[in-house]
Amino acid sequence: MEIRIGIVNTGRELNFETSASADEVRATVTAALEQGASHLDFADVKGNSYLVPTANLAFIELGTEESRRVGFVA
């Protein structure tokens, strides 16, 4: 699933794909915001880790869980 994160006062967005489901990501983000956590921790499909400060979150967009098609579709 693709995740796109906007950070306040930053012109670029953080984009990556994760193996977690949309429900898992949504639950993690909701719990962190409700508990007042200082950051969120995400991991992508390649094993990279991302720490995002919750105070600077502008938005989090959760993409579809479908894999992309390769090739031409008639």
N, C-alpha and C positions, 0 to 999 in steps of 0.2 A: 504494500500500500504506500502511496506517495504522501508525504507530509510537507507542507509549505508553512514556514513560520515567519511572520513579520515582526521586526524589532523596531521599537520607537527610535526616532531620529537616525535611522539607517536607511539608505537608499536601496539596499539590496535585501533579498529575502534568503532564508536558509531553506534549501530544497534537498530532500533525500528520500530514499525508499526504505521501508522497514518491513520486517516479517510479522510484526504485531498487527492484530486486527484493529479496526476502527474503534470497537468497543473498549479494547484494552487501553488504547491511547487516550480515548475520551475519559476513561475512569482515572488514569494516571494524572492527567492534567487537572481534572476536577478536584481530585483529592489534594493535590499540591496547592491549588489556589485556596481551597477551603481551610487547609491547615496552616496557611501562611508560609509555605516553604520558600526558601530563597532562590532555588533553581529547579529546573526540570532536567532529567537525564534521559536521553534517547540514544538508541543504537540503530545503525542502518544495517542493510543486508550484507555489507562488506566487512562488518565488524568495527567500523568507526564509531566513536562515542561523541555525543554532543551535549554540552551543558548550556542551558539557556536560562538567563536570569528571569524570574517571574515578574519582577518589577518593571521590566522593559518590554513585555509582550504587547504587541499591537494586535495580532491575530494568529490563529492556528487553523489552517485549512487541511482537512482530511480528504484525500482523494479516494478514488474507488479501489476496491480490493481485487479487481480483475487484472490479470496480466495483459500486457500490451500485445497486440497481434503483430506478427512479423510477416512481411511480404505483401502481396497485393490481394485484395478481396474483390471478387467479381460479383 
